[in-house]
C-alpha cells in the first residue's frame, strides 16, 4: 500500500481513510481473537517501543458518572483511528495493555509489508519508530489529537500551552479596537471545538 498511495496527498486522502479504518477493524478482530498469541506472533517494532507508562500508585481514581448511552463491556481493549493516528485503549487487566499495544504495529506491517534486506527498490519503513515511540506508547495520561486525556481523573482538557495561547488570543481580540475577520473566525472555531466536549 505504501508504494501505491501518496500519504497526505490531495489525490487520495479518502483511500487512506479506508485503509486506516480497515487497520483498526483488523486490530480489534485480532485483540478479540482468543487464538492470537501476542508473545509468538508480533512485529519486531513492538519491543523497540517503550513499555506502558502508568501514573503513580498514589494517583486517585475518580468515580465515573452514570452513562447516558449503553456501551458494551469490553475488558480486552480496543483500537480506534483518526486519519493516520491510531489509539489503543485497554483496562490494565492481565497483559491486555501489551496485547493492544502489539496489535497496532503488527497489523500495520501485515497490511504494508515490512522491509526486507534483499529488496531492490529502496523505501522507508511505513512506521516511523521515533513518532510511534512517542505517540504509540500506552499511558494513563496522554496527549491525543491535541487534547490532554487522563484516564484516572476521567478528564479531557486543553494542554496548558494551548490553553495559554488560546487565552492570549481571546484577550487580544477583546482589547483590539479593530478585529480581523480571520482572527475572529479562528477563535470562534476554537471555542466551538472546546464547547463540543
TORRO-696229 format. One record per atom (N, C-alpha, C): x negated, y negated, z negated. Coordinates in steps of 0.05 Angstrom, whole numbers, padded with zeros to 5 digits, always signed. Last residue first. Layout:
N
XYZ/...
END
This chain:
197
+00337-00389-00472/+00331-00369-00493/+00352-00370-00514/+00352-00432-00444/+00362-00406-00435/+00356-00384-00455/+00325-00475-00464/+00353-00471-00472/+00364-00444-00465/+00277-00470-00435/+00277-00465-00464/+00305-00459-00474/+00296-00484-00384/+00281-00459-00388/+00282-00451-00418/+00316-00534-00392/+00334-00513-00384/+00322-00486-00390/+00267-00560-00401/+00287-00559-00423/+00308-00537-00417/+00242-00554-00351/+00230-00541-00375/+00250-00538-00397/+00277-00584-00319/+00273-00555-00313/+00261-00541-00337/+00269-00634-00341/+00296-00622-00343/+00294-00592-00338/+00215-00641-00326/+00222-00640-00354/+00250-00627-00358/+00220-00644-00270/+00203-00623-00282/+00211-00620-00312/+00253-00689-00263/+00262-00662-00254/+00247-00640-00267/+00220-00728-00283/+00245-00723-00296/+00255-00695-00289/+00178-00726-00246/+00172-00722-00275/+00198-00714-00289/+00206-00740-00199/+00193-00714-00201/+00187-00706-00230/+00223-00793-00209/+00242-00772-00205/+00230-00744-00209/+00192-00831-00260/+00191-00819-00233/+00210-00796-00232/+00218-00884-00297/+00213-00856-00296/+00213-00846-00267/+00199-00941-00329/+00207-00931-00303/+00199-00902-00300/+00183-00948-00381/+00204-00965-00371/+00215-00955-00344/+00172-00893-00425/+00166-00905-00400/+00189-00923-00390/+00188-00865-00469/+00176-00891-00474/+00169-00906-00448/+00208-00817-00449/+00226-00834-00465/+00214-00863-00469/+00163-00796-00423/+00187-00803-00408/+00204-00823-00423/+00130-00787-00468/+00121-00805-00447/+00145-00815-00430/+00159-00749-00495/+00154-00775-00508/+00146-00796-00487/+00155-00707-00457/+00181-00718-00464/+00178-00746-00477/+00100-00698-00456/+00113-00706-00432/+00140-00719-00438/+00092-00680-00509/+00079-00705-00500/+00092-00716-00474/+00121-00632-00506/+00130-00653-00524/+00118-00680-00516/+00089-00603-00470/+00117-00610-00462/+00127-00633-00480/+00042-00599-00502/+00042-00611-00475/+00070-00620-00466/+00060-00571-00547/+00047-00597-00550/+00048-00612-00523/+00079-00523-00524/+00097-00540-00539/+00086-00568-00541/+00031-00504-00502/+00053-00511-00484/+00073-00529-00498/+00002-00494-00549/-00009-00512-00529/+00013-00522-00510/+00036-00456-00576/+00030-00482-00587/+00020-00502-00567/+00086-00423-00535/+00059-00424-00548/+00053-00453-00556/+00154-00420-00552/+00134-00431-00535/+00107-00429-00550/+00180-00354-00572/+00176-00383-00575/+00156-00393-00555/+00218-00306-00601/+00207-00314-00576/+00205-00344-00577/+00217-00257-00654/+00219-00284-00644/+00207-00287-00617/+00213-00216-00694/+00235-00216-00674/+00239-00244-00663/+00170-00209-00724/+00188-00230-00733/+00213-00233-00715/+00150-00166-00694/+00156-00162-00723/+00174-00184-00734/+00141-00183-00643/+00160-00162-00647/+00167-00157-00676/+00136-00243-00614/+00128-00230-00638/+00148-00209-00645/+00114-00277-00558/+00134-00257-00567/+00122-00243-00591/+00110-00336-00525/+00098-00322-00547/+00119-00303-00559/+00109-00340-00453/+00124-00341-00479/+00109-00326-00500/+00084-00330-00405/+00084-00357-00416/+00099-00361-00442/+00089-00275-00397/+00101-00294-00378/+00104-00322-00390/+00073-00267-00462/+00084-00252-00439/+00099-00272-00421/+00028-00261-00513/+00039-00280-00494/+00047-00264-00469/+00045-00224-00573/+00032-00226-00547/+00045-00249-00530/+00043-00177-00623/+00048-00205-00618/+00032-00213-00593/+00030-00125-00619/+00056-00131-00632/+00063-00160-00630/+00006-00098-00556/+00002-00114-00581/+00030-00120-00593/-00029-00063-00508/-00005-00063-00524/-00011-00077-00551/-00059-00095-00452/-00063-00083-00479/-00037-00085-00494/-00054-00122-00405/-00042-00095-00407/-00045-00082-00434/-00082-00170-00406/-00053-00171-00405/-00040-00144-00410/-00137-00156-00411/-00126-00179-00426/-00095-00177-00428/-00143-00113-00378/-00152-00111-00406/-00140-00133-00423/-00125-00134-00330/-00109-00113-00342/-00117-00110-00372/-00166-00171-00318/-00138-00180-00322/-00122-00159-00337/-00210-00136-00314/-00211-00159-00332/-00183-00169-00338/-00194-00099-00275/-00200-00090-00302/-00199-00113-00322/-00146-00103-00229/-00168-00119-00240/-00172-00111-00269/-00127-00052-00186/-00124-00063-00214/-00149-00078-00221/-00145-00037-00137/-00120-00053-00138/-00115-00064-00166/-00213-00047-00121/-00193-00032-00136/-00168-00049-00139/-00229-00071-00055/-00230-00073-00084/-00209-00055-00096/-00261-00036-00001/-00238-00050-00013/-00242-00051-00043/-00290-00013+00059/-00293-00024+00032/-00269-00039+00023/-00282+00046+00091/-00270+00019+00091/-00272+00007+00063/-00302+00094+00076/-00316+00079+00096/-00307+00051+00098/-00309+00126+00013/-00292+00110+00031/-00310+00094+00051/-00334+00155-00025/-00341+00161+00003/-00325+00145+00023/-00312+00142-00074/-00340+00134-00069/-00347+00138-00039/-00248+00114-00073/-00264+00138-00071/-00292+00129-00063/-00197+00083-00113/-00220+00082-00096/-00235+00109-00096/-00129+00109-00115/-00153+00099-00126/-00177+00099-00107/-00068+00091-00088/-00091+00109-00083/-00117+00096-00095/-00021+00068-00103/-00040+00052-00086/-00065+00068-00078/+00008+00104-00133/+00021+00090-00110/+00001+00077-00092/-00029+00120-00170/-00015+00141-00155/-00003+00128-00130/-00044+00072-00193/-00063+00086-00176/-00051+00108-00160/+00004+00061-00220/-00007+00042-00201/-00026+00056-00182/+00007+00105-00255/+00027+00103-00233/+00017+00083-00212/-00037+00094-00289/-00034+00120-00276/-00016+00118-00251/-00027+00044-00311/-00049+00047-00291/-00047+00073-00276/+00023+00061-00340/+00022+00039-00320/-00001+00042-00301/+00015+00102-00377/+00033+00107-00354/+00028+00086-00332/-00015+00086-00420/-00028+00101-00399/-00011+00105-00374/+00023+00059-00451/+00000+00045-00441/-00014+00059-00418/+00057+00101-00465/+00067+00080-00449/+00044+00065-00436/+00020+00131-00497/+00033+00144-00474/+00044+00122-00455/+00007+00095-00537/-00014+00104-00519/-00002+00116-00494/+00058+00092-00561/+00045+00068-00551/+00023+00075-00531/+00069+00145-00579/+00085+00133-00557/+00072+00108-00545/+00049+00179-00616/+00030+00168-00596/+00045+00155-00573/+00089+00160-00671/+00071+00180-00659/+00051+00167-00640/+00114+00097-00657/+00121+00123-00668/+00103+00144-00655/+00124+00040-00648/+00098+00052-00656/+00104+00077-00672/+00165+00033-00591/+00163+00034-00620/+00137+00048-00627/+00142-00004-00534/+00147+00022-00547/+00147+00019-00577/+00135-00030-00470/+00145-00034-00497/+00151-00007-00509/+00096-00060-00420/+00104-00035-00433/+00112-00040-00461/+00102-00098-00363/+00101-00098-00393/+00111-00071-00402/+00069-00126-00306/+00084-00105-00319/+00081-00108-00349/+00073-00171-00256/+00066-00169-00284/+00083-00148-00297/+00089-00182-00205/+00066-00164-00208/+00057-00161-00237/+00154-00188-00216/+00136-00192-00193/+00112-00172-00195/+00159-00158-00274/+00167-00183-00262/+00147-00190-00241/+00180-00098-00305/+00162-00112-00288/+00175-00137-00277/+00177-00050-00358/+00192-00068-00341/+00171-00084-00325/+00179+00012-00391/+00163-00006-00375/+00182-00024-00358/+00189+00038-00457/+00199+00031-00430/+00180+00012-00417/+00197+00090-00508/+00186+00066-00496/+00196+00061-00468/+00219+00128-00541/+00196+00135-00524/+00182+00111-00512/+00265+00116-00566/+00241+00114-00582/+00216+00122-00567/+00323+00087-00552/+00300+00099-00537/+00275+00095-00554/+00392+00077-00548/+00369+00082-00564/+00347+00096-00548/+00423+00029-00506/+00417+00057-00512/+00392+00059-00529/+00458-00025-00532/+00433-00017-00518/+00427+00012-00525/+00513-00065-00529/+00504-00038-00537/+00480-00030-00520/+00509-00133-00550/+00514-00113-00529/+00503-00087-00539/+00497-00161-00594/+00522-00169-00581/+00528-00150-00558/+00472-00130-00654/+00470-00135-00625/+00497-00143-00614/+00460-00161-00717/+00475-00143-00701/+00473-00150-00671/+00390-00179-00728/+00418-00185-00729/+00434-00164-00712/+00336-00147-00762/+00350-00154-00737/+00379-00160-00743/+00292-00172-00809/+00315-00155-00804/+00329-00165-00780/+00221-00172-00799/+00246-00186-00803/+00270-00167-00796/+00166-00146-00834/+00185-00142-00812/+00210-00158-00818/+00106-00181-00853/+00133-00170-00859/+00149-00166-00833/+00039-00162-00854/+00059-00177-00839/+00087-00165-00843/+00003-00128-00876/+00017-00146-00895/+00038-00163-00881/-00022-00101-00835/-00001-00087-00850/+00015-00105-00869/-00030-00145-00778/-00039-00135-00804/-00016-00121-00819/-00008-00118-00714/-00010-00140-00733/-00020-00129-00760/-00046-00075-00670/-00024-00081-00687/-00029-00107-00704/-00065-00062-00608/-00073-00081-00629/-00049-00088-00646/-00087-00003-00573/-00066-00021-00583/-00075-00038-00607/-00154-00008-00543/-00132+00007-00556/-00111-00013-00567/-00172-00037-00480/-00173-00035-00509/-00150-00020-00520/-00189+00003-00424/-00171-00018-00435/-00172-00015-00465/-00215+00047-00410/-00230+00022-00409/-00215-00001-00420/-00180+00088-00409/-00200+00089-00430/-00217+00063-00431/-00150+00078-00363/-00137+00078-00389/-00157+00076-00412/-00180+00087-00317/-00179+00060-00328/-00167+00059-00356/-00170+00139-00303/-00194+00134-00318/-00195+00106-00329/-00103+00161-00315/-00122+00146-00298/-00146+00139-00315/-00081+00228-00330/-00082+00199-00335/-00102+00187-00315/-00067+00284-00358/-00060+00271-00333/-00059+00241-00338/-00081+00297-00410/-00094+00311-00389/-00089+00298-00361/-00053+00264-00444/-00081+00270-00451/-00096+00285-00430/-00001+00261-00427/-00018+00238-00422/-00047+00242-00431/+00034+00307-00398/+00015+00306-00419/-00005+00284-00413/+00100+00314-00382/+00076+00298-00376/+00058+00297-00401/+00145+00340-00399/+00123+00357-00388/+00098+00341-00381/+00184+00303-00412/+00171+00318-00434/+00147+00335-00425/+00190+00241-00386/+00186+00269-00377/+00171+00284-00399/+00192+00189-00398/+00214+00205-00408/+00211+00235-00400/+00147+00170-00371/+00148+00167-00401/+00169+00186-00412/+00164+00179-00318/+00141+00193-00329/+00142+00193-00360/+00206+00143-00313/+00211+00171-00309/+00189+00188-00321/+00177+00095-00321/+00198+00103-00340/+00205+00133-00338/+00143+00096-00276/+00132+00096-00303/+00153+00105-00323/+00182+00093-00235/+00165+00117-00238/+00152+00119-00265/+00203+00041-00246/+00220+00065-00246/+00204+00090-00250/+00157+00009-00238/+00170+00010-00264/+00188+00035-00267/+00150+00019-00182/+00129+00026-00201/+00141+00028-00230/+00196-00003-00161/+00192+00026-00159/+00171+00035-00179/+00186-00057-00172/+00208-00044-00185/+00206-00013-00184/+00141-00062-00137/+00138-00067-00166/+00161-00053-00182/+00164-00053-00087/+00143-00035-00097/+00140-00038-00127/+00200-00096-00084/+00210-00069-00083/+00189-00049-00094/+00163-00139-00088/+00183-00136-00108/+00194-00107-00108/+00135-00133-00041/+00121-00129-00066/+00141-00125-00089/+00177-00147-00007/+00166-00120-00006/+00151-00113-00031/+00182-00201-00019/+00204-00183-00026/+00195-00154-00026/+00135-00224+00002/+00139-00223-00027/+00162-00203-00035/+00111-00226+00055/+00122-00201+00044/+00126-00202+00014/+00092-00274+00077/+00105-00255+00095/+00119-00232+00081/+00066-00305+00036/+00094-00310+00043/+00107-00290+00061/+00026-00265-00008/+00030-00279+00017/+00060-00283+00023/+00017-00235-00052/+00023-00263-00056/+00028-00278-00031/-00020-00189-00015/-00009-00196-00041/-00006-00226-00043/+00000-00162+00043/-00017-00184+00033/-00006-00194+00007/+00001-00092+00053/+00015-00116+00045/-00005-00137+00035/-00034-00050+00068/-00011-00057+00086/+00002-00084+00079/-00070-00036+00031/-00080-00042+00057/-00059-00051+00076/-00040-00024-00013/-00057-00048-00015/-00069-00056+00012/-00016+00024+00000/+00000+00000+00000/-00017-00025+00000/
END
